[in-house]
Amino acid sequence: MKDMDHARIPEMRLKFRSIWISDIHLGTSGCQAEYLLDFLKHTESEHLYLVGDIIDGWALKRSWYWRQAHNDVVQKLLRKARHGTKITYIPGNHDEGARQFLGLMFGDIRIEDELIHTTADGRRLLVLHGDRFDGVVQCAKWLAIVGDRLYDFTLTLNRIFNRIRSRFGLGYWSLSQFLKYKVKSAVSFVSRFEEAVAAEAKSQGLDGVICGHIHKAEMREVDGVLYCNDGDWVESLTALVELENGELKIVHWQKLFSEQQATAARLQTKPVLPEGATA
């Protein structure tokens, strides 16, 4: 499509009450910053929560990797905050240096360790990154760092694998995520993590919890409380969103949203939106 043709197509924005994103890992080659920019461009919300591991301090200490798209993500977030979106940044283990600024403001973005979000339908949800419930991070940080480097290697294989897939016209598929959740010990770890985080919310008398950290988008009931994980922007490209009525959904984003939107405009049909979202 020519630029002039694209300019005539009205911008489509999905409007939510709240959005949660985490584990972006800016500063790494695995970060899918372009996908995230597309998501931020096409969504609006009253609340936007950055639930940890936004900038990967661990990786940047090893070697400097910072593309223009990474800078664009930061600028886009700051711009949203200036224009009225209430943004809260909850640092994780990879950006733990930001925890020294808890309670302060970075531009128009507030930094907190954790908080309680009340949905439109009255549910009270604990929001935190979740790394303090990861025994490896807390008790053997050196092991976590070694695992992080192996994870980076897997992501490199993942990029090569997806370049080959694209040559055959196939869409994005996460090899690293597939391998991770085929390993029995990893599945057991995820289950224990979910139970521990849910138990924390239950101990505080809350209705549920929203977290990140393990790069696995999920929404289910655990021991009587709602467990939500918003996933990541390295492998799954997901966000958790709250609709205006308080309903929560996981959104799986694709960079092709703009092209789908353009096709819908040409065909005079409506693009496929997440159920309950407004445009």
C-alpha positions in Angstrom: 0.0 0.0 0.0 1.2 3.5 -0.9 1.8 6.0 1.9 -1.0 8.3 0.6 -3.5 5.4 0.7 -2.4 4.5 4.2 -2.8 8.1 5.3 -6.5 8.1 4.3 -7.2 5.2 6.7 -8.4 6.4 10.1 -6.3 5.3 13.1 -8.0 2.6 15.1 -7.4 2.7 18.8 -8.6 0.1 21.4 -9.8 1.7 24.6 -9.4 -0.1 27.9 -9.8 1.0 31.5 -6.5 -0.5 32.5 -3.5 -2.3 30.9 -0.7 -4.3 32.4 2.5 -5.1 30.6 5.8 -6.5 31.9 9.0 -8.2 31.0 9.8 -6.0 28.1 13.6 -6.4 28.6 14.6 -3.2 26.8 18.4 -3.4 26.3 18.4 -7.0 24.9 18.3 -8.4 21.4 15.4 -10.5 22.4 13.1 -7.5 23.1 10.3 -7.2 20.6 10.2 -3.4 20.9 8.6 -2.9 17.5 5.6 -5.1 18.4 5.2 -3.2 21.7 5.3 0.1 19.9 2.5 -1.0 17.7 0.5 -2.1 20.7 1.1 1.2 22.5 0.2 3.1 19.4 -3.2 1.4 19.0 -4.3 1.3 22.6 -5.5 3.8 25.2 -6.2 3.4 28.8 -6.9 5.3 32.0 -4.3 3.2 33.9 -1.1 1.6 32.5 0.9 -0.6 34.8 4.6 -1.5 34.0 5.0 -4.7 36.0 8.7 -5.1 36.1 11.7 -6.0 34.0 11.1 -3.1 31.7 14.8 -2.3 31.2 17.2 -5.2 31.5 19.9 -3.9 33.8 21.5 -7.4 34.0 22.0 -7.5 30.2 23.2 -3.9 29.9 25.9 -4.6 32.5 27.3 -7.4 30.3 27.2 -5.4 27.0 25.5 -2.4 25.7 22.6 -3.0 23.3 20.1 -0.2 22.7 18.3 0.2 19.4 16.2 3.2 18.3 13.0 1.2 18.9 14.0 0.7 22.5 14.3 4.5 22.9 11.0 5.0 21.1 9.2 2.7 23.6 10.5 4.9 26.5 9.5 8.1 24.7 6.1 6.7 23.9 5.4 5.8 27.6 6.5 9.3 28.7 4.3 10.9 26.1 1.3 8.8 27.3 1.9 9.9 30.9 2.1 13.5 29.9 -1.2 13.2 28.1 -3.0 11.9 31.1 -2.5 8.2 31.3 -1.9 7.2 34.9 1.3 5.1 34.6 2.8 3.2 37.5 6.2 1.4 37.2 6.8 -1.6 39.5 10.5 -2.6 39.1 11.4 -6.3 38.8 14.6 -8.2 39.4 16.2 -7.2 36.1 15.6 -3.5 36.8 15.9 -3.7 40.5 18.1 -0.6 40.6 14.9 1.4 40.2 13.7 0.2 43.6 15.8 2.8 45.3 13.3 5.4 43.9 10.1 3.8 45.3 7.4 6.4 46.0 9.0 8.9 43.6 8.1 10.2 40.2 10.0 9.7 37.0 8.6 12.4 34.8 4.8 11.7 35.2 5.4 8.0 36.0 5.1 6.8 39.6 7.4 4.1 40.9 6.0 1.6 43.5 7.1 -1.8 44.8 3.5 -3.1 44.7 0.0 -1.8 44.9 -3.7 -2.7 45.0 -5.8 -2.1 41.9 -9.6 -1.9 42.3 -11.4 -3.0 39.1 -14.6 -1.3 37.8 -16.6 -4.2 39.3 -15.1 -3.7 42.7 -12.5 -6.5 42.9 -9.2 -5.7 44.7 -6.1 -7.1 43.0 -2.5 -7.1 44.2 -0.1 -5.9 41.5 3.6 -6.9 41.8 6.4 -8.2 39.6 6.7 -11.5 41.5 10.4 -12.1 41.7 10.4 -12.3 45.5 8.4 -15.6 45.1 11.2 -17.1 42.9 13.5 -19.0 45.2 16.3 -19.1 42.6 16.4 -15.3 42.3 16.2 -14.8 46.1 18.5 -17.6 47.3 20.9 -18.1 44.5 21.2 -15.0 42.3 24.3 -16.3 40.6 22.3 -19.3 39.4 19.6 -17.0 38.1 22.2 -15.0 36.1 23.6 -18.2 34.6 20.1 -19.2 33.6 19.5 -15.8 32.2 22.5 -16.2 29.8 21.3 -19.6 28.7 17.9 -18.1 28.1 19.6 -15.4 25.9 21.2 -18.2 23.9 17.9 -19.9 23.4 16.4 -16.6 22.2 19.1 -16.3 19.6 18.2 -19.7 18.3 14.6 -18.6 18.4 15.3 -15.6 16.1 17.2 -17.8 13.6 14.3 -20.3 13.7 11.7 -17.6 13.0 13.7 -16.1 10.2 13.6 -19.5 8.5 9.8 -19.8 9.2 9.2 -16.3 7.7 10.9 -17.4 4.4 8.2 -20.1 4.1 5.4 -17.6 4.9 4.9 -18.9 8.4 4.0 -16.7 11.4 6.0 -16.1 14.6 6.3 -19.1 16.9 8.3 -19.2 20.2 10.7 -22.1 20.1 12.2 -21.0 23.5 8.8 -21.0 25.1 7.9 -24.4 23.6 11.1 -25.9 25.0 10.7 -24.3 28.4 7.2 -25.6 29.0 8.1 -29.1 27.7 10.6 -29.5 30.5 8.8 -31.1 33.5 10.9 -29.1 36.1 9.9 -25.8 34.5 6.2 -26.7 34.6 6.6 -27.6 38.2 8.3 -24.3 38.9 5.6 -22.3 37.2 2.9 -24.1 39.2 4.7 -23.4 42.5 5.2 -19.8 41.6 1.5 -19.3 40.7 0.5 -20.9 44.0 2.9 -18.8 46.1 1.8 -15.5 44.5 -1.9 -16.4 44.8 -1.3 -17.3 48.5 0.1 -13.8 49.1 -3.0 -12.1 47.7 -5.2 -14.4 49.7 -3.3 -13.7 52.9 -4.0 -10.0 52.4 -7.7 -10.6 52.0 -7.7 -9.6 48.3 -9.6 -11.0 45.3 -6.6 -11.8 43.2 -3.1 -10.9 42.0 -1.5 -9.6 38.8 2.2 -10.3 38.1 4.8 -11.0 35.5 8.3 -12.4 35.9 7.9 -16.0 34.5 7.0 -14.9 30.9 3.8 -17.0 30.8 0.5 -15.3 30.2 -2.2 -16.9 32.3 -5.5 -16.1 34.0 -7.1 -18.7 36.2 -8.4 -19.3 39.7 -5.8 -20.6 42.2 -7.1 -21.6 45.7 -10.1 -19.3 45.5 -8.3 -16.2 44.2 -7.8 -14.9 40.7 -4.2 -15.4 39.4 -3.3 -13.2 36.4 0.1 -13.1 34.6 0.4 -10.5 31.8 3.2 -12.5 30.0 6.0 -10.7 28.2 7.3 -8.9 25.2 10.1 -11.2 24.4 8.3 -14.4 23.5 4.5 -14.3 24.0 3.8 -10.6 23.1 0.9 -10.3 25.5 -0.8 -7.8 27.8 -3.5 -8.1 30.4 -6.3 -5.6 29.9 -9.4 -4.5 31.9 -12.5 -3.6 30.0 -14.8 -0.7 31.2 -17.0 -3.2 33.0 -14.1 -4.6 35.0 -13.7 -7.8 33.0 -10.1 -8.9 32.6 -8.7 -10.4 29.4 -5.3 -11.4 28.0 -4.5 -9.8 24.7 -2.1 -11.6 22.3 -0.7 -8.8 20.1 0.6 -9.1 16.5 2.5 -6.4 14.6 0.2 -7.1 11.7 -2.7 -5.3 13.4 -2.1 -2.2 11.2 -2.2 -4.2 8.0 -5.3 -6.0 9.1 -6.8 -2.7 9.9 -5.9 -1.4 6.5 -7.4 -4.4 4.8 -10.6 -4.0 6.8 -10.9 -0.4 5.7 -10.4 -1.4 2.0 -13.1 -4.1 2.3 -15.3 -1.7 4.3 -15.5 -4.2 7.2 -14.7 -3.9 10.8 -11.4 -5.2 12.1 -11.5 -8.0 14.6 -11.1 -6.5 18.1 -10.8 -8.2 21.5 -14.3 -8.8 22.7 -15.6 -5.9 24.8 -13.0 -3.4 23.6 -14.1 -0.1 22.0 -12.5 1.5 19.0 
